[in-house]
Amino acid sequence: MNFQICNDFDGHFHEIKDMIFKHISKIIYDMKPEDIVQTKFQKPSLIDDSGKAFRNNEKDKMKNYNFVKLNLEELIKIIKK
């Protein structure tokens, strides 16, 4: 398993990484902190555009995205697949 965190969260990567590892490692026992990496995506890209719209709270640009609400049980099922 590999988690890629967008580079747009500069300065917060270690906190996000620690939070993800703390919670996901309880589900995936053989996960290691080095399995969580920071990734710089190409520009322009869909992930870059959506991240920018989310960061700037540009609701008109985000209307084409689908928001998915998952509870913990649903997330665990997805991760374990």
Phi and psi in degrees as a GROMACS rama.xvg file:
@    title "Ramachandran Plot"
@    xaxis  label "Phi"
@    yaxis  label "Psi"
@TYPE xy
-144.945  127.95  ASN-2
-106.144  129.146  PHE-3
-113.228  123.804  GLN-4
-107.703  128.702  ILE-5
-58.3334  139.895  CYS-6
-65.8602  -12.1568  ASN-7
-66.3043  -11.6892  ASP-8
-95.7329  45.174  PHE-9
-53.3164  140.621  ASP-10
84.398  -16.421  GLY-11
-114.872  1.28025  HIS-12
-56.7286  -46.9616  PHE-13
-64.9101  -36.7433  HIS-14
-67.3343  -42.8831  GLU-15
-65.0183  -44.421  ILE-16
-59.5356  -45.9039  LYS-17
-61.8368  -41.7131  ASP-18
-65.0355  -46.5295  MET-19
-60.8702  -48.461  ILE-20
-61.5094  -43.8215  PHE-21
-55.9774  -42.5342  LYS-22
-88.0794  -42.5362  HIS-23
-74.4393  -31.4581  ILE-24
-66.5536  -16.8451  SER-25
-74.4412  -22.4629  LYS-26
-97.7005  -42.4072  ILE-27
-110.973  95.8162  ILE-28
-65.9661  -30.8125  TYR-29
-91.8907  11.8222  ASP-30
-72.0114  141.968  MET-31
-118.996  152.483  LYS-32
-55.6037  -32.2514  PRO-33
-72.9249  -5.61037  GLU-34
-76.6317  -9.43144  ASP-35
-106.695  115.676  ILE-36
-124.501  153.746  VAL-37
-92.2764  132.878  GLN-38
-123.841  136.868  THR-39
-101.901  113.723  LYS-40
-84.2232  154.411  PHE-41
-64.6802  152.122  GLN-42
-117.58  139.246  LYS-43
-77.2616  151.136  PRO-44
-153.791  163.372  SER-45
-62.3436  -41.159  LEU-46
-65.838  -36.9782  ILE-47
-66.4625  -45.5165  ASP-48
-63.1575  -44.1656  ASP-49
-69.4303  -37.9587  SER-50
-62.91  -41.4286  GLY-51
-65.258  -43.7304  LYS-52
-63.994  -41.2968  ALA-53
-65.0299  -45.9689  PHE-54
-61.3797  -38.6219  ARG-55
-91.0145  3.87302  ASN-56
53.8664  43.6236  ASN-57
-88.911  83.2057  GLU-58
-60.2216  -32.5825  LYS-59
-65.3663  -32.1032  ASP-60
-81.2848  -21.1822  LYS-61
-91.736  -2.67869  MET-62
-66.6526  -19.7154  LYS-63
-86.7598  -1.82865  ASN-64
-97.2981  150.195  TYR-65
-99.527  128.849  ASN-66
-92.4783  133.506  PHE-67
-117.854  125.442  VAL-68
-103.815  124.043  LYS-69
-123.827  137.499  LEU-70
-88.0815  173.218  ASN-71
-59.1739  -41.1387  LEU-72
-62.7363  -41.3355  GLU-73
-66.4974  -40.7599  GLU-74
-63.3694  -42.3224  LEU-75
-60.7661  -42.6554  ILE-76
-61.6587  -40.9568  LYS-77
-66.7411  -44.4951  ILE-78
-65.7688  -38.2479  ILE-79
-74.5266  -12.6892  LYS-80
